[in-house]
Amino acid sequence: MLKHHSPWHVDQTSGGVLEWKSPTGRTYIDRPPPQNTVTFTSADPVTAPF
């Protein structure tokens, strides 16, 4: 939320890489995940109702 409602600046470079520049001048690089990869996250154990 702060990145969109404060003086942050973003540029998209080749390959979908985002370069965020903070109001203090620091640069943060956000790279997309490799193509054709699957990311699993842990979920709360839930007992099926059947």
Backbone torsions as a table, in degrees:
resi	resn	phi	psi	omega
1	MET	NA	-42.3	-178.2
2	LEU	-64.8	-33.5	-179.2
3	LYS	-64.6	-27.7	-176.7
4	HIS	-95.2	-16.5	-177.2
5	HIS	-122.2	27.4	176.4
6	SER	-145.7	179.2	-173.7
7	PRO	-77.7	37.2	172.6
8	TRP	-73.7	153.8	177.5
9	HIS	-132.2	138.5	-179.5
10	VAL	-127.0	139.1	173.4
11	ASP	-126.1	139.2	175.6
12	GLN	-102.3	124.6	179.0
13	THR	-103.7	-171.8	-178.0
14	SER	-62.5	150.9	178.3
15	GLY	75.6	10.6	178.5
16	GLY	80.5	12.4	-180.0
17	VAL	-75.1	131.9	177.6
18	LEU	-104.9	131.8	175.8
19	GLU	-111.8	108.6	179.5
20	TRP	-93.8	133.6	174.9
21	LYS	-115.6	123.6	-177.4
22	SER	-78.8	166.7	177.6
23	PRO	-60.7	-22.4	179.1
24	THR	-86.4	-4.4	178.1
25	GLY	97.6	-2.3	179.0
26	ARG	-77.8	142.0	-178.2
27	THR	-106.9	135.8	178.0
28	TYR	-121.7	131.9	-178.6
29	ILE	-102.1	130.3	178.7
30	ASP	-120.7	107.7	-178.4
31	ARG	-99.5	140.0	177.6
32	PRO	-71.8	156.1	177.5
33	PRO	-67.3	156.7	177.6
34	PRO	-58.7	150.9	179.9
35	GLN	-67.8	154.5	176.7
36	ASN	59.1	36.9	175.0
37	THR	-114.6	152.0	177.9
38	VAL	-118.5	132.3	178.2
39	THR	-113.6	122.4	177.8
40	PHE	-101.4	139.8	175.6
41	THR	-118.8	151.7	178.7
42	SER	-73.7	145.0	179.4
43	ALA	-121.3	160.3	175.6
44	ASP	-64.9	135.3	177.9
45	PRO	-65.7	122.7	-178.6
46	VAL	-123.6	132.4	177.1
47	THR	-84.4	128.7	179.8
48	ALA	-64.3	144.1	-177.0
49	PRO	-78.2	8.5	-178.4
50	PHE	-123.8	NA	NA
